[in-house]
Amino acid sequence: MNLGFIGTGTIATAVVHALAPLGHKIAVSERSASNATALNAAYSNVSVADNAGVTAVADVLFLGLMPDTAREALPALPFRKGQRIISFIADLPLTDVQALVAPAQAVSLVLPFPAIEHTRSPLVAFPHSDLVTEIFAAHDVFAMESEAEFNAILAAQAVLSPVVQMLLTASDWAATQGADATKTQDFLRSLIASNLSASQLTPLLQSLGTTGGYNARLHSHMSEAGSFTALSRGLSAL
Ligand SMILES: NC(=O)c1ccc[n+]([C@@H]2O[C@H](COP(=O)([O-])OP(=O)(O)OC[C@H]3O[C@@H](n4cnc5c(N)ncnc54)[C@H](OP(=O)(O)O)[C@@H]3O)[C@@H](O)[C@H]2O)c1
């Protein structure tokens, strides 16, 4: 497949790393020159061109732009009928993207995450698209049923940063008690990843609730301190 990327920033670069080894012919835009140059050097099937050049050669185009840049840059590009567009732009509804890329077809709004560069990773897609499932067959595509569901998941995924902060706070605390910080972080990452991948959330929480145990006592402390209520309020405020 001939793939093109308009915007070669953080997320587009991670996705190119995930897709280039599959053998697609990929053109990336010359902005974020250091990313584009490094991708071109790393993969013989990745070339660099200006926005119009990328648009001209790609059958499927990915948009890795900020919303304002998209509104500014896209109308000038030579989109054509039959060309399909996958947008990564979280804050730009697909109907707006469609107006900017006509006569090409905006097929789906997709949220990949940076981990896709290194490992199997979840992606959120709205609406469902066979094209997205095909391109990201090695990953876990979560198709949303409605824009409301997409927006809810978009907010809920922001829990990742507080979760990482909690692990850092715990490892910093352990270091004050004499533990090696790196070893603690490696242990916590392995502990959290293995438990989450092995179990659904509700039974996992139940299994961690042994009365008087360390997990139950910390959970009670955080609940009484209002941490979980604050999380719900924060999600509502996003
Ligand atoms: N980061 C994530 O984890 C993530 C996940 C899912 C979705 N997204 C979405 O993906 C989009 C990009 O996010 P990002 O984190 O990758 O941001 P980013 O690293 O800032 O990337 C934006 C890219 O747009 C380029 N650009 C600016 N003006 C341009 C123009 N006129 N023509 C072509 N390219 C231009 C920038 O190039 P210069 O550096 O040269 O200015 C840069 O390569 C956002 O809409 C975001 O919502 C991000």
The ligand as an SDF file (V2000), in Angstrom:
LIG
                    3D

 48 52  0  0  0  0  0  0  0  0999 V2000
    1.0860   12.4660   20.7430 N   0  0  0  0  0  0  0  0  0  0  0  0
    0.1480   11.5300   20.9300 C   0  0  0  0  0  0  0  0  0  0  0  0
    0.2780   10.6390   21.7810 O   0  0  0  0  0  0  0  0  0  0  0  0
   -1.1040   11.5430   20.0890 C   0  0  0  0  0  0  0  0  0  0  0  0
   -1.9480   10.4100   20.1210 C   0  0  0  0  0  0  0  0  0  0  0  0
   -3.0810   10.3970   19.3170 C   0  0  0  0  0  0  0  0  0  0  0  0
   -3.3910   11.4860   18.5240 C   0  0  0  0  0  0  0  0  0  0  0  0
   -2.5630   12.5860   18.5280 N   0  0  0  0  0  0  0  0  0  0  0  0
   -2.9200   13.7290   17.6550 C   0  0  0  0  0  0  0  0  0  0  0  0
   -1.9630   13.8080   16.6330 O   0  0  0  0  0  0  0  0  0  0  0  0
   -1.7760   15.1770   16.2590 C   0  0  0  0  0  0  0  0  0  0  0  0
   -0.2830   15.4840   16.3050 C   0  0  0  0  0  0  0  0  0  0  0  0
    0.1660   15.2790   17.6380 O   0  0  0  0  0  0  0  0  0  0  0  0
    1.7110   15.0930   17.9490 P   0  0  0  0  0  0  0  0  0  0  0  0
    1.8050   14.7960   19.4030 O   0  0  0  0  0  0  0  0  0  0  0  0
    2.3460   14.1710   16.9890 O   0  0  0  0  0  0  0  0  0  0  0  0
    2.2040   16.6040   17.6970 O   0  0  0  0  0  0  0  0  0  0  0  0
    3.5920   17.1350   17.1290 P   0  0  0  0  0  0  0  0  0  0  0  0
    4.7000   16.2440   17.5430 O   0  0  0  0  0  0  0  0  0  0  0  0
    3.6450   18.5850   17.4930 O   0  0  0  0  0  0  0  0  0  0  0  0
    3.3950   16.9900   15.5470 O   0  0  0  0  0  0  0  0  0  0  0  0
    2.7840   17.9590   14.7520 C   0  0  0  0  0  0  0  0  0  0  0  0
    3.4660   17.9050   13.4220 C   0  0  0  0  0  0  0  0  0  0  0  0
    2.8400   18.8310   12.5270 O   0  0  0  0  0  0  0  0  0  0  0  0
    3.8900   19.3990   11.7410 C   0  0  0  0  0  0  0  0  0  0  0  0
    3.4500   20.5800   11.0240 N   0  0  0  0  0  0  0  0  0  0  0  0
    3.2240   21.8310   11.4920 C   0  0  0  0  0  0  0  0  0  0  0  0
    2.8410   22.6280   10.4910 N   0  0  0  0  0  0  0  0  0  0  0  0
    2.8190   21.8590    9.3530 C   0  0  0  0  0  0  0  0  0  0  0  0
    2.4980   22.0970    8.0010 C   0  0  0  0  0  0  0  0  0  0  0  0
    2.0890   23.2830    7.5670 N   0  0  0  0  0  0  0  0  0  0  0  0
    2.5890   21.0740    7.1260 N   0  0  0  0  0  0  0  0  0  0  0  0
    2.9800   19.8470    7.5350 C   0  0  0  0  0  0  0  0  0  0  0  0
    3.2980   19.5550    8.8160 N   0  0  0  0  0  0  0  0  0  0  0  0
    3.2140   20.5550    9.6940 C   0  0  0  0  0  0  0  0  0  0  0  0
    4.9560   19.6550   12.7490 C   0  0  0  0  0  0  0  0  0  0  0  0
    6.1760   19.9730   12.0840 O   0  0  0  0  0  0  0  0  0  0  0  0
    7.2430   20.9990   12.7480 P   0  0  0  0  0  0  0  0  0  0  0  0
    7.8180   20.2700   13.9220 O   0  0  0  0  0  0  0  0  0  0  0  0
    8.2250   21.2140   11.6510 O   0  0  0  0  0  0  0  0  0  0  0  0
    6.4700   22.2330   13.1340 O   0  0  0  0  0  0  0  0  0  0  0  0
    4.9480   18.3000   13.4370 C   0  0  0  0  0  0  0  0  0  0  0  0
    5.6560   17.3630   12.6640 O   0  0  0  0  0  0  0  0  0  0  0  0
   -2.5970   16.0200   17.2280 C   0  0  0  0  0  0  0  0  0  0  0  0
   -3.7460   16.4930   16.5760 O   0  0  0  0  0  0  0  0  0  0  0  0
   -2.9500   15.0660   18.3540 C   0  0  0  0  0  0  0  0  0  0  0  0
   -4.2530   15.3060   18.8640 O   0  0  0  0  0  0  0  0  0  0  0  0
   -1.4290   12.6250   19.2790 C   0  0  0  0  0  0  0  0  0  0  0  0
  1  2  1  0
  2  3  2  0
  2  4  1  0
  4  5  1  0
  4 48  2  0
  5  6  2  0
  6  7  1  0
  7  8  2  0
  8  9  1  0
  8 48  1  0
  9 10  1  0
  9 46  1  0
 10 11  1  0
 11 12  1  0
 11 44  1  0
 12 13  1  0
 13 14  1  0
 14 15  2  0
 14 16  1  0
 14 17  1  0
 17 18  1  0
 18 19  2  0
 18 20  1  0
 18 21  1  0
 21 22  1  0
 22 23  1  0
 23 24  1  0
 23 42  1  0
 24 25  1  0
 25 26  1  0
 25 36  1  0
 26 27  1  0
 26 35  1  0
 27 28  2  0
 28 29  1  0
 29 30  1  0
 29 35  2  0
 30 31  1  0
 30 32  2  0
 32 33  1  0
 33 34  2  0
 34 35  1  0
 36 37  1  0
 36 42  1  0
 37 38  1  0
 38 39  2  0
 38 40  1  0
 38 41  1  0
 42 43  1  0
 44 45  1  0
 44 46  1  0
 46 47  1  0
M  CHG  2   8   1  16  -1
M  END
$$$$
